[in-house]
Amino acid sequence: MHLVNMISGNIIDVLNKRIYKGTIYVEDGRISKIEEGKATSEDYILPGFVDAHVHVESSMLTPCEFARLSVPHGTVATVSDPHEIANVNGVEGVHYMIDNAAQTPFKFYFGAPSCVPATSFETAGASVSVAEVEALLQRADIKYLSEMMNFPGVLFEDPEVMAKLALAKKYDKPIDGHAPGLRGEEVKKYIQAGISTDHECFTLEEALDKLQWGMKIAIREGSAAKNYEALSSLIDSHTDLVMFCSDDKHPNNLVEGHLNEIVLRSLAKGYDLMNILQCACVNPVQHYNLDVGLLQVGDPADFIVINHPDEFKILETYIDGQLVAANGKTTLTYEAVPVINQFSTSTKTIQDFKLPAQSEKIKVIEALEGQLITNALTYPVTSDEQGFAISNPDTDVLKMAVINRYEDQPPALAFIKNFGLKRGAIASSVGHDSHNIIVVGVDDVDICNAVNLIIEQKGGLSLADGDTQEILALPLAGIMTNENGYKVAQTYTQLDRLAKSLGTNLAAPYMTLSFMALLVIPSLKLSDKGLFDGNNFQFTNLFID
């Protein structure tokens, strides 16, 4: 372990919006003194980055491994919502994440999941009760109530939803929001219920509507959902109310970069340096009351060293005075950890995926590049000689299924557009938020094989194309692995490349696939119980009379 006791250079004081030469002195992990006026280095020192909203589980890595991959990019802390593992393992899963995170100097700040399960229209592995939410909020290391995805429950004042909001207020902890597309009087009521942030804005107009009522906006740029281009002007226009987040980040993307990529893009667009850094460093710390340093005397010694603001090459990352990354390499070591899981479904047969055509037209989910929202389309049914509805690669309308992984039930079947597969199938047990198995494919044989690969490993991302069958096993809750993060990134990259060789043009096909069962995001999704209309919050028929 390398601990710094002093460091000298050009200090970027974001809080006071100035840059000056000086030397920082560190004692017991905190800044004890800052001497201004001279420096022994021309490098620049600034606060570390804080991801304002992320599900660590979506990296498919443990917190310790997420930390190893992110510190070379200048990230020192995350505001982490553990509701993914909570949907599988309940509060036990939340405790697993907290305990694992405690093994690394990286600063993970977890919230109490507010919506587990996210809806009653799907099968989850667990639920988190009002009493369990209160027990979590009583902990000093639980910093907030995680995203309130059940915005209809807020608007209609559902007793359980209101009880959870009241608990967050009782313990004086912020409430995170999740309200895609909510506007006008409805979003006003949602915000006035005490909900303070949203990371789901996909247009500038939506963000401005929410900002006028005092809500803070986290600009999201993840592996699948990318809203930066639409919202980046807020960096200069509403600096005090903006943060940066990734929400969901796959391991190969995390190896390449994290919030540093948003900072670089913002500088290239000409936004003010201090405004950018306030969004990347300061605002999350102040909003969530995090014990993360901002380069002031008495603060934890959390900071990064860069060569120059114009180039922004990250040279070193420090947390509590400990060097955790240097020259693009982490100093944190990998250690295997035990796994927990909940996976109780039997392997499937090809017959399970047969779907008798019941009419001449069907509703089709339209997946959208870089978005979690979907559109609802209508297409003619393509049938085989036996009268079963099948995929049509020519129109890119492919069969999709969601399989309950907690008990044996028939698969729910539907059709989806924009995956672009010309052959084979891809599947995943990362299926937000209940993490049932989700699959898209061209023919029933490959669909069945891709699903069974996952069932046999009790979790994973898989691909089946005739004799080619590959899987990235995810034995930890069926959504993570305890393997070395850099090794996982390589395996995922290979699987992603194989998926694209089947014809898909999606930038992150597995990440996009994982959101096609997320019922709380409109407009058409598929749960293990059937096709779901997210606009009207009810099931809908696949076949159109």
N, C-alpha and C positions, 0 to 999 in steps of 0.2 A: 504494500500500500504506500503510495506516494502522497504525502501531505505537504501542502505549501504553507510557508509562514510569511512570505511576502511576494508581491508581484508588481511589476512596474510597466507603465506604458501610457497610451492615450486612453483615458477613462471616459466612456460614453455614459453620462449620467442622464438616463432617460427621464427620471422623475423631475429633474430640474432643467431638462432640455438644454444641456450644454456638454461640450467635450473639452477636457483639460488634461494636461500632463500631470501624472502623480504616481504615488506608490501606495499600494494597499497592503496592510499588515493583517495577518490572520492568527488568531489564538483560539484553540479549542473549537475549530470549525466555524468561527464567526469573525466578522471584520472588526478588529479592535481599533484600527486607526487608519486614516487616509491622509497622506502628506501630499499637498498640492504644490506644483511649481517645477518639478523636474522628473525626468523619467530615464530609465536605462534601456528602454526598448521603444521602437517605433510602432510596435503592434498595438492593437486596440482591444480594450477590455470592456465587456458589456454584460448585462444580466442574461441568464440562460433563458431558453424558450420554454413556454408552458402550453401544452396542447389542452385547449379549454373544453374539449369533449371527445372522448374516445372510448371505444369498447376494446380493451386489450385483447379479449378473446378472438376478435376478428382478425388479428394478426396470426392466429392459430398457434401462438406462443404463450408460454407462461410469462408472468410479469417480469421475472428475472431475465428472461431471454429478450423480451421486448425492450428492456432497459439496455441490454448489451448492444442491440442493433440501433437504438435511437441516440445514444449519447455522442457518437461521432458527429452527429448533425447538429449538436448544440442544444438538444432538448434535455432539460433537467427535471421536469415534472409533468405529470398529466392529471387532469380531472377525469377520473375513470368511472364509467358506469358499468357495474358488473352484472347487469341484468341478463346477459347471454347465458352465463353459467348458472345463474339463479333460475332460469327457465328449465334447466335440466336437473339441477341438484338442490334448488332452494337456498336457504340461508347457509347450509353447509358449503355450498359453492362460493358464496360471498366470503365466508371465513377462509376458505382455501386460497382465494386470491389475496386477501389481506396478509395471511401468514406467509405466502410465497413472496409477496412484495417486500416484506420485512427483512428478507435475506439480502437485499441489495441497497446500496446507498441512494439509488434513484428515488425520487419522491413521487410515489403514487398516492393520490387522494381519491378515495372511493366514496360513492354515494350509496344511499339506501334505495334499492329498486322500488319504484312506485307502482309498476304495472306488470306483475308476474302472477298469472299469465297476462300477456298483452290484451287478449280478448277471450271471450268464452266460446268463440267460434272455431277454435282449434284445440288440439290436445297437447298440453305441455307436460313436462316431467314433474313439475312442482308448482306450488303457489307460495307467495309471501304475504302473510296476513298483516292486518293493521298492528297487531301486538308485536309481530316480528319487526315491522318497520320501526316501531317506537324503540324497541330494544337496540336496533342499529343506530338510530338517531341520537340515542343517549351516549354513544361512544364519541370521545373527542376526535378520534381519527376518521369518523364518518362526517364529511364536510357539507353534505347537501342531500336533498331529496332528488333522486335521479329522474330523468325525463318523464313528464306526465303525458304519456302517449294517448291516454284515454281522454282526448279532448271532448268527445260527446258526453262523457261522464262528468266533466267539469261544467259544461254548458247546461246539462240537465240536473246538476247538483246531486249526483249519485252519492248516497250516504258513505260508502266505503272510500270513494275518491276524496270526498270532502274531509273525512276523518284523517286521511293521510296528509292532506294539505295543512290541516289544523295542527298536526304534530310537528311538521317542519317549522311552522310559525312559533309553536310552543318552545321549541329548542333553538329558535333564532338561527335557522339554517336556510340558505337559498333553495329555491325550487326551480329545477330545470324544466324547460318546455319542449314540446314536440307537437307542432301544429301546422303541418304542411298545407298551404293554400287557404288557411283560415284568415278571413278578412272582416273589415267593418265592425259592426256591433258585436259579432260573435268573438272576434279576437280581443276586442276591448273587454268583454266579460271574462274571457280566459285569463287575460293579464291581470285584471282586477281581483282575480281569485288568489293572487300572490305569486304568480309564475313569472320569473324574471328574465329568462333567456329563451332563445330559439335558435336551432342550427339547421332548420328545415326550409329556409326561404330559398326558392329557386328563381324568383324575379326580384328586381330592384324595387318595384312597386309594392310587392308584398312586404319586403323588409321595411320600407319607409312607413307603411301602414302600421306595423308593429312598433317601430321606433317612436312614433308620435305619442304612444301611450307609455313610454318609458322602458319598454322591453329592450334588453341587450341582444345583439345579433352576433352569433358565432359564424364566421364565414368558413364554410366547409370545403375542403379539397382533399378527398379521400381516394381510395382505389376505384370506387364505382361512382359515387356521387360527387360531382364537381360543380360547385356554385361560385367559384372565385371570379370568373370572368363577368358574371352577372352582377356581383355585389362589391367588387373591389373599390369602386368609387367611394364607398362608405368609410374607407380608411382615412381619407382626408376630411370628408364632410361630417362624419359622426364619430370621430376618433375615440371619445370617452365611452362610447357605447358598443364598441366592436372588439371582438376577440377572433383568434384563428383556431380552427380545429380540423382534425382529420376524420373523426367519427369512426371510420373503418379503414384499416390499412393492411394490405396483404404483405407477407414477409419480403417478397422480392422488391416491392416498392419501398419498404422501410430500409432495406439495405442501401438503396439509391439515395434516399433523402427523406426529410420529414418537414417540419415547419420552416427550415432554412430555405426550402424551395419556394415557399410562399413569400418569404422576405425578399429573395432574389427577384422574383417576378414583380413584386411591388416596386422595388427600386428601379427595375427596367422600365416600368410604366411612368416613372417620375414622381411617385408619391413621396411625401416628406419622410426622411429617415426616422426622425423622432416619433412621428405618428405611427409608422410601421412598427417600430419597436415597442411603443406603448401597447399596441394590439397584441403583439407576439409575446411580450414579457410581463408588462405591468398590470393590465386590466384583469386577467384571470386571477392573479395573486390577490388583488384588492377585492374583487367580487366574491371570491370563495374563502377569503381570509386564510390564505395558505402561508405556511412557514417556509417561504422561498425568498431568497435574498434578492434585493434590487440595488445592490452596490451602495448601501448606506452604512455608516458606522453602527454596529450592533446587529446588523443583518447576518443571516447565514451566508457563508462564503460560497455562494452559488453564482458562477459566472463562466463566460466563454471568452476565448481569445481568438481574434481574427486578424488577418494581415492588413486589411483596409476596407472601409465601408463600401467602396466602389466595386470591389471584387468579392468581398465577403467570404473568403476562404476560412473555414473554421480550423484553427490550429490545435486548440485544447479546450476541454470541457472540465469544469470543476464542480463538485457537489460537496458542500460542507468542508471545503478546503481540500478535498481528495481529488486527485487527478483521475478521471474516469475514462478519458479518451484523449488521444494525441495523434495528430497527423492522419486522421481518418480511421484510426484503429481503436477499438475499445480496450481498456485495461481490465475490465470486469471478466471474471472467469465463468465458464459453463459448469453447471452441476446438475446431474439428473435428479428428478424429484418424483415422488409417488404420484399415482393417478387415481382419480375417482371417475365414476361413469354411471350411466343408467341407460341401458340398451336392451330391450326385451321383445324383439320381433323376429319371426322365422324367415328364412330365405323364401323368395317368391318364385312363381312359375310364369312362363310366358303367357299362359291363359289369364293370369291376374291383370294383365295390361290390355286385354281385348275390350273393345268398346263398341257395342252395336250402334249403328247409325240410326237415330230416331227421327231425323228430319233432314231437310236439304241444306239448312244453314246452321252455323254455330257462332257463338261468341268467342272471340279470340283476344287473348292478352297481347298487347303490343309493348314489348320492352323498349326502353329508350336509353340510348347511350348517355352515360354520365348522370343519370337521374334515377331516383328510387320510385317516382311516380310512374304509372303505366297508363296507356289508353285502352279503351274497349272498342274492338273492331268487329265487323261481321264478315264472314267468309262462307263460301259454299263448302259443304262437306265433301271430302275425298274418301271414297270407300273402296275396299277390296272386293274380290269376287264373292266372299262370304258375307258381305254386308257390314263389315266392321269399319269404323272410322279410323283412318290412318293418316300419317304425316304426308305432307306434300312439299318436298324440297324445292320444287319449281316455283311455288308461291311463298316459300319460306314459312309455311304454317306447320309447325311441328308438334308432335304429341308431347305432353308434359304430364308428370305424375307427382303427387306428394304421398308419401307412405308413412303412416304412424310408426314411429320407432319405439314407442313405449309399450305397445301391446299389439297383438295380431288383429289387423283390420284390413278390409279390401283397400287397395290404393284409390285415391281420388284422382280422376283423369280430366284433362282439359287440353287446350291447344294454345300455342304461343308463337308470336312472330318476332323476327329480328335476331334470332340466334344464328341463323344462316348456315347451320350444319347441312352438309351434303351427304354425310354418312355418319354412322356411329351414334354414340350417346355420351353425355357427361352427367355426372351426379354428385351430390354433396349432402352430407349430414349437417352442414352449416346452413340452416334454413331459418332465417330470422322470423319470429323471435323464439318459437318453440323448438326449433332445431329437429324437426322431422326430416326425413330423407326427401330430397327434391331432385328430379331428373328431367332432362330434355333429350329427345333423340329422334332418329329417323325411322328406326324399325324396332319392333317389340323385343326381338332377340337381344339386341345390344342394350336396350333400355333395361331389360331384366338382368342381364349380366352386370351392368354398371351398378345397379341397386344391390345385387347380391355380394359384390365385392365389398361394399360398405358394411352390409349386415355381418359378413364374416369377420371383419376387422373391428366391429362395434364402433364405427365412425371413420370418416375420411372423405377425401375428394377422389373421384374415380373417373375413368374413361374406358369405354369398351368400343372396339371397332373390329369385329370379327375376332381373329386370333390375338389381336393387340388388346391387352387388358392391363391397365396400370392403376395404382392407387397410392395416394399420400395418406397413410393411416393417421387417424386422429383419436387415439384411445382415451384422451383426457376429456371426459364429458362428451365425447363424440365431436368436439369442436376445436380441440387443441392437442398439441403434442408436447411431450417433455424432452424432445430432441434438441440438439444444438440449433439455434436460430439460423445461423448462416447455412447449415446443411439443409434445413427445411426450405430456406429461400431458393437454394439450387434445385431441390426436388420439385418445388412448386413451379419454378420457371420452366423446367422440362415438361411438366404436365400442361402448363399453359400453352407452351409451344405445340404440343401434340393436339390440344383442343383446337387451336387455330389451324392446324393442318387439316382438320375435318371440315373447314369452310367458314367458321365464324369470324366475323370482322370486329366483334366486340373487343374493346381494349382490355377488359378484365372479365372474361366470360363466367368464371366461377363466382366472382364477387357479385356480378349482376344476377346470376342464378340464385344466389343465396337470399336475395330480396324479393323474389317472385312469390313468396308465401307470406310476405309482411302485410298483414291485412289492414293495419292502421295507416297505410299509405295508399291513397286512391290511385287508379280507379277500379281496376279489376285484378284480383289476385286469386291464388288457389291455396286452400288449406287442406289438411288431411281429411276434412269433413266435406269439402266441396268447393265449387266456384263461388267467389265472394265479391259482392259489389261494395267497394270501399266508399263510394259516394253516399249510398243509402244505408250502409252498415248492416247488410243482410245478405244471405245466400241468394244466388240467382241460378237459373237454369242454363246449362251449357248449350242445349239445343233450342233453336228458335222455331216455333210452330209456323 
